[in-house]
Amino acid sequence: MAKLLSFLVIDSSLSARVIMRWHFTALDYHLDMAWNLESAQDRVSMKHYDFILMDIDLKEVYLIDEFKKSSPLNKESQVIYLASSQAKTVIKPGEKKVLVLPKPLTKNDTLKMIDYLKTVNESRK
């Protein structure tokens, strides 16, 4: 049996976190949650996450690369940004494109995202 992917969502909206957890749980995935980078620090210091889902509107969003570097377990974790508006591609100065998905996620959106992320995860191995 394939290993289930591990996810951490960082979003200041309690309702967004609850909805995401509900969808992931319905699909038999575990999702850890944090409301900002500070609250996520303990989680990333103790557990590896395949993907970190982060609200692009968080004021700390620009610190995510430094945050990942400070976590030996999650230096290679892929960050996927979530935005209240339509999905878009954001280019950070001097870096490659990053994936931004719309929120709130429906159950179908979550299923499609997980299937896509499984493919991405397999290609990274």
BELNORKA-V106600 format. One record per backbone hydrogen bond with DSSP energy under -0.5 kcal/mol. CO is the residue of the C=O (numbers start at 1). NH is the residue of the N-H. Records with the same first field share a line. If there is no record, write none. Layout:
# BELNORKA-V106600
CO: NH, NH
This chain:
# BELNORKA-V106600
6: 50, 51
7: 32
8: 53
9: 11, 34
10: 55
12: 14
13: 17
14: 18
15: 19
16: 20
17: 21
18: 22
19: 23
20: 24
21: 25
22: 26
23: 27
24: 27, 29
25: 28
30: 7
32: 9
34: 11
36: 40
37: 41
38: 41
40: 44
41: 45
42: 46
43: 46, 47
50: 78
51: 8, 53
52: 54, 80
53: 10
54: 82
55: 58
58: 61
60: 63
61: 64
63: 67
64: 68
65: 69
66: 70
68: 71
70: 72
71: 74
74: 77
78: 52
80: 54
81: 101
82: 56
83: 103
88: 90, 100
90: 92, 98
92: 95
96: 92
98: 90
99: 81
101: 83
106: 110
107: 111
108: 112
109: 113
110: 114
111: 115
112: 116
113: 117
114: 118
115: 119
116: 120
117: 121
118: 122
119: 123
120: 124
121: 125
122: 125
